[in-house]
Amino acid sequence: MAKGHRSQIKRERNENNREKRPHARLSYARVPVQKACFVLDAIRGKGVDEAKAILAYNPRYASEVILKLVNSAVANAENNNGMDPARLYIAECYASQGPVMKRIQPRAQGRAYRILKRMSHITVVLDERS
C-alpha cells in the first residue's frame, strides 16, 4: 500500500498518466461540434505550417478560433518542451460537446420555438516528426 495522503497518491498517479505531448485546449468555444469538425478534419495529420495556411484561407468562423489554438500549441511546444516548430505536426485534434445555451424565438399564435446555441471544447495535440 502506498504511503502518504490520498491527494499525494492521486497527484503521483496523475503525473504518470499525464499527456507528454504539447497541446492546447479551448473550452466553451461558441462553435458547434459539427462545424468545428469540418475544419479539424482538414488539418488532422498535416504539418504545422501547412495547417496554418489551410486555416488562414478557410472561410469558416471556426478556422479563426482553431488557428489561434494551433498557434498556442506551437508556442507551448517551443517554450515548455523545447521542440523545433519546423518539425511539428498535428497528431490529434478533436472537438467534444460543451454546454448548450437555450434561447426562445417567438412564433405565430403565441408559440415559442427553442433555439439551441451549442458550444464545444476543442483540443489540438502536436507531435514531432522524426
C-alpha positions as CSV (number, residue, x, y, z in Angstrom):
1,M,0.0,0.0,0.0
2,A,1.3,3.5,-0.9
3,K,2.2,5.8,1.8
4,G,1.1,9.4,2.0
5,H,-2.1,11.3,1.9
6,R,-4.8,10.4,-0.6
7,S,-4.2,13.7,-2.5
8,Q,-0.5,12.9,-2.7
9,I,-1.2,9.4,-4.1
10,K,-3.6,10.8,-6.7
11,R,-1.1,13.5,-7.7
12,E,1.7,10.9,-8.3
13,R,-0.7,8.7,-10.3
14,N,-1.9,11.6,-12.4
15,E,1.7,12.7,-13.1
16,N,2.5,9.3,-14.6
17,N,-0.6,9.3,-16.8
18,R,-0.3,12.9,-18.0
19,E,-0.1,13.7,-21.7
20,K,3.6,14.3,-22.5
21,R,3.0,15.8,-26.0
22,P,2.4,19.6,-26.3
23,H,-1.3,20.5,-26.6
24,A,-3.7,23.4,-26.3
25,R,-7.3,23.2,-25.3
26,L,-10.1,25.8,-25.7
27,S,-13.1,25.3,-23.6
28,Y,-16.6,26.8,-24.2
29,A,-15.9,27.9,-27.8
30,R,-19.1,29.3,-29.3
31,V,-18.8,26.9,-32.3
32,P,-21.0,23.8,-32.6
33,V,-19.0,20.5,-32.6
34,Q,-20.2,19.6,-36.1
35,K,-19.0,22.8,-37.6
36,A,-15.7,22.7,-35.8
37,C,-15.1,19.1,-37.0
38,F,-15.3,20.2,-40.7
39,V,-12.2,22.4,-40.1
40,L,-10.4,19.9,-37.8
41,D,-10.7,17.2,-40.4
42,A,-8.9,19.4,-42.9
43,I,-5.8,19.8,-40.7
44,R,-5.5,16.5,-39.0
45,G,-2.1,14.9,-39.6
46,K,-0.7,17.9,-41.5
47,G,2.5,19.8,-40.7
48,V,2.0,22.9,-38.6
49,D,2.9,25.3,-41.5
50,E,0.5,23.6,-43.9
51,A,-2.2,23.6,-41.2
52,K,-1.8,27.3,-40.6
53,A,-2.0,28.0,-44.4
54,I,-5.2,26.0,-44.6
55,L,-6.8,27.7,-41.6
56,A,-5.8,31.2,-42.8
57,Y,-7.7,30.8,-46.1
58,N,-10.6,28.8,-44.8
59,P,-13.8,30.9,-44.9
60,R,-15.4,29.2,-41.8
61,Y,-15.6,31.1,-38.5
62,A,-14.2,28.0,-36.7
63,S,-11.0,28.3,-38.6
64,E,-10.1,31.6,-36.9
65,V,-10.6,30.0,-33.5
66,I,-8.6,26.9,-34.3
67,L,-5.8,28.9,-35.9
68,K,-5.3,30.7,-32.5
69,L,-5.4,27.3,-30.8
70,V,-2.7,25.9,-33.1
71,N,-0.5,28.9,-32.6
72,S,-0.9,28.4,-28.8
73,A,0.0,24.8,-29.1
74,V,3.1,25.6,-31.1
75,A,4.2,28.2,-28.5
76,N,3.7,25.6,-25.8
77,A,5.8,23.1,-27.7
78,E,8.6,25.6,-28.3
79,N,8.7,27.2,-24.8
80,N,7.8,24.3,-22.5
81,N,9.2,21.3,-24.4
82,G,12.0,22.9,-26.4
83,M,10.7,21.4,-29.7
84,D,11.6,22.7,-33.1
85,P,8.4,24.3,-34.7
86,A,9.5,23.3,-38.2
87,R,9.3,19.5,-37.3
88,L,5.9,19.7,-35.6
89,Y,2.7,18.2,-37.0
90,I,-0.9,17.9,-35.7
91,A,-1.1,14.5,-34.2
92,E,-4.6,14.8,-32.8
93,C,-7.4,17.3,-33.0
94,Y,-10.9,16.9,-31.8
95,A,-13.9,18.7,-30.5
96,S,-16.3,17.5,-27.8
97,Q,-19.7,18.7,-26.8
98,G,-19.9,21.6,-24.4
99,P,-22.9,23.2,-22.7
100,V,-25.9,24.4,-24.7
101,M,-27.5,27.9,-24.3
102,K,-31.2,27.7,-24.7
103,R,-33.0,30.7,-26.2
104,I,-36.6,31.3,-27.2
105,Q,-37.8,32.6,-30.6
106,P,-41.4,33.9,-30.6
107,R,-43.6,32.4,-33.3
108,A,-47.2,32.9,-34.5
109,Q,-50.2,32.4,-32.3
110,G,-48.3,32.7,-29.0
111,R,-46.0,29.7,-29.7
112,A,-42.3,29.7,-28.8
113,Y,-39.6,27.9,-30.7
114,R,-36.4,26.9,-28.9
115,I,-33.1,28.0,-30.3
116,L,-30.1,25.9,-29.2
117,K,-26.8,27.8,-29.2
118,R,-24.2,25.0,-28.9
119,M,-20.7,25.2,-27.5
120,S,-17.7,22.9,-27.8
121,H,-14.4,22.1,-26.2
122,I,-11.6,21.9,-28.8
123,T,-8.3,20.2,-28.3
124,V,-5.2,20.2,-30.5
125,V,-2.3,17.9,-29.8
126,L,1.1,18.2,-31.5
127,D,4.0,15.8,-32.0
128,E,7.4,16.0,-33.6
129,R,8.3,14.2,-36.8
130,S,11.4,12.0,-36.5
